[in-house]
């Protein structure tokens, strides 16, 4: 059985009776058991997945209404709540936390008969961009297991790339869907802020994070966006998209569209292979009828500093709840006063989470807020104005997703500043609330390179259309596993 098919191909095969949901899901679970010891994408596997698929096959045979996913196997990042399942955020602090309710995206996918094959690995509390900061060990890039898969949604990207599922859901706070998508040669979609409900996503930085799909094709991302987007009374930041169909007209092309090449994202520090791939992508878009011109966004050079200041502040607030009194693990309070108990209990946090919590307590504090936090908010506002101005002239913007190639596990783990700079091309979409997508485009020395496209707020349909057009110009090798 071919596990390498796309989500839409899977649905068509099941509809046509060529495969059964049970057989496909069973084969997928077999693939996980066969290969995941090498890759460590999964933190837990759903033992009931095959039984659930069998029930969907029964519904199909009896002529009952079946959801649009037809038993499609999907992996879920371990910061999205699934009722009755452990949801650990890849942290020892939540190693025994069982979610009491479903995230809205989980509810919507259940209604469409998706099957969740398991929870996948991530950087602890989504703080990281290599998946090395998981309390349960790093995931590994299926293109070369000595290299990082990106993060924080590394397990999601690995599971899609290695055919351990058909699609995955991740979360993107500063590139955490697009970065691993680029490193693992999958499609990664970060929607307009508010397009997908965050209810049931364990919070890192509420003002900029979004749930997004990782898939094999652009059409698959559009399909999933149709199912999980829309207004939600449980999340008052969601927007009404009018039940937009993101698949409709996706193949109508981009002739006449104006695309801005972000100057600051292809400059100093970019790997020559990544620059070459970006120039080739621009050339292909021009052949498709688009007009590409350079655009300057001066505030991009301050975006990483602003991003980490804002997200650390929000993380410090969000993670304050982990005092081991409301959430946590079995650790007696006897012999401690309040502050010393909490300090001791929080030693379960890993080094990256600890670093950001300390930073998040410092930058908004009295005497420092004006120097750091308020200044970061000004950068965010100025960057948003710049990007809004750019979209008055351009329909889309383009840049490499990540300016460098995947690097070896352990290579940058002790150099947080160097790691932070890997986010230089992705954080702009989060700080401004704009939709962005990473498309697999090229390889260098066997390592994937992704190209990023951005659109204006609520122009997700146009963005997917452009991504699909570019995707059709590319033929890439299969993952060597």
C-alpha angles and dihedrals in degrees: 000000000000111000091176095081123115125249093258091047089051091053092049092048092052092046090051092050093241092123135015125229089234094055094045095047091045090052090048092053088048089053091052092051091046100049112017095084085071097042106031094208095144130066093180137005126216106243090193096055096102092047089051090051090050090056090052090052088053090053090051093049094047092051095244120148112277126197121252093258095060093206096314111176111239129177121218129214109244094246095068115091119238111182112251093010129108110255107188106163082224088285133126087220090071100028092126100033113127114197112242094202143019124262111243092250089053091050091051094049092047088054088055093050098251115160119221108217094188151310115282134216126266142163108285109281086351091288106139142043105230105049086239090115095067112122087223098055134274128299115232131228110253090214090061119355092210088068134075118256093215125248175018086290091039096134090053093053093044093050092052094043093048095047094247089132138000095242141351141209120228137163127245120205099153103353101317093140099035098043096058090038088059094045094048100037099247133123113263122190128197108185131209109290108271097019092108122039116248093201106131094020108121102239127248104154111353099192096063111017123106137180114239141173128251112204145157095249139025090241089057090055090050090050093052091045088058089056102043106032129092143073120322125191088212092062116046092192092068120109131217107247094182092243090292116196105225093187094056111101093358090137098052094103134227104263110156095013117136117228125192118214106216104231096199092055097057099044136085116005097021116136111246091233091053092048091050091050091049092052089049091051090051090050091052092049089052090052087053088059102265122135112228124196134164119260128188123221103184095187093061089086089063096040099093093051091047092046095053092044093052097041094046089053093050092043091052088056096043095047093048086088090069095085093129090247097083100019128012144068141303106294121140120235092212114124096017135099116220102270097040090049093053092045091052094043092052092060084092088076116096124240098266094050090046091050093052094044091053091046090046091055093048107045098057095039126117111286093018106055094085093047096049121006100038090043089053090052089052090053089050091052094046092047090051091052091050093050092046089052090050090054090056086066102029134047093206141009127219137201138139110282092230121013094220138046122257110285133212122281108264094017097111103014094107094046107069095173091055089048093049091055090061085075094060095109100039107045094070092072091052097045091050098037092237125146117251136177135197116213124193104246115155148351135229121193088347093305122118127246122200130201121216127215124188131195136186121275113292091010091110092126092056090046092054090046091054093044091051091050092052092044090058091062093058132082114184133184120253121257109276100235 
